[in-house]
């Protein structure tokens, strides 16, 4: 037993966001038994957790009488494992070296996420490790890495968009239309335009000239909140990286959903000061919604919703 309790789930927090994860779990009725580095160890079964980069869904303790025995125990369960290093780093590194290598290769977007099975493990003590053959993320440490473009985009915001689209396994096809709200300076618009579809960028601020000049980009120099979705042609994708309170974004998303004016949504909830857990929960409660904190997000959550028909949220 880990610290006297049976661990039934473990949640991997991004650095600095442990309080957000702890509060989210508390609201879900889950108490953290203890922290093991970035891992929140819990006695309750796993629950959805937007603030967790990864969730270990089947943790169990395995004795490690020796380095060879520890590696053999992992290989006996399955091939691919990723370590969360917390304690006893030298011993953990030797165990990891005795396992088949798992390379956290950078993806070339829009390359799909890996489909191979990947488990997680960490040393609790020199003679005991916590292992989970299953976890929610296919990525080492729950963090997707990309081959970055350091010349084309006007900002690095495109990385969190790439991560969101990779996580949902969908992105705009060349024949689909996208509306990018709060687009300036154009990082998301640049990334969407590269996929080949028609992109309309909306922002009162000026766009990067190179992005604005792209042949499949149209510019609307106005506020995203001034648009009337009921009067606009429907779009296949609605994107938003608007800097606004999440509660205001929720009103906007619900209006576009009620109008049936967008089939797919990818939006950033940007928290101003404290974390608005109530609004985050309202986003998560929308049927079919996916809410998560990505490795490329700051004090933000990503909201994704695919294939919506006209209906009120």
C-alpha positions, 0 to 999 in steps of 0.5 A: 500500500502507498502510504497506507492506502490503496491507489485506484487512480493517479493524475499527472498535473502540469507544473504549476497547476497542481492547485487547479487539479486538486480543486477539480478533483475535490469538486468531483468528490475525489480526495487526493491521498498524497502527492508523489511529485506531479502525480496525485495518488487517489483511493477513488476510481478514476474520473474525468479531470481536465487539469490532468495531463494524463490519468493512470486508470489501472495503478497497482504496486509492484515489488522491485527487489532488484533492477532486473526484477523490476524491468522483468515485471514491467515487460511481463505486463506489456512492452511499452512504458513511460516513467514519471521520475520522482525519486531514486533517479539512478535506480529508476534510470537503470530500470528504464534502460533495461526496458524496450526504448520508447522514443517521444518523437516530435510529430509533424502536424497533421500527423495522427497521435500514436496508437501504440499502447503505453503504460506509466510507472514510477518508483515509490521507494527503492523496492516498490513501484507504482505501475499502470498498464493503461492511461488516458494519454498516448504521449510520454508524460501526457505531453505531445511534441511537434516539429515546430515552424519558427519562420511562418507563424507570427506567434507560438499560439499555433502549438496549442491548436495543433495539440487540440486537433491532435488530441481530438483526431480531427482537423479541417479538411481542404473543403471545409470552412473555418471561422477564427475568432480573436485571430490577431496576430494570426497564429491559428489562422496561419495553421488553419490556412495551411490545411487548405480550407477557407479561413475567415479571421475576425479581430479588431486588431491588425493581423500579421501582413503575411497571414492576411495575404494568404489566398485562402484567408479573409479578414473581418476587422470587427469584434467577434462578439458583434457577429450574429450567427443567426444571420451568417452562413454556417461554418464547419469549424468555429475556433476561438482564442479570444482573450475574455472571461470564460463566462463570456465565451460560454455565452458566445458558444451557446449562441452559435450552438443554438443557431446551428451555425457551426458544426465543430468548436475548438476554443480556449478558456483563458482564466483571468486571475483565479480559475473559474471552475464553475464555468469550466464545469458548465463547458464540460457538461455540454454533451459531447464536449472534451475539456482539457489542459494541454501541455502547450496551454498556460492558465487555460483549458481547451474546449472541443466539440465535434459534429454538432447539429442545431440545438441549444446547449 
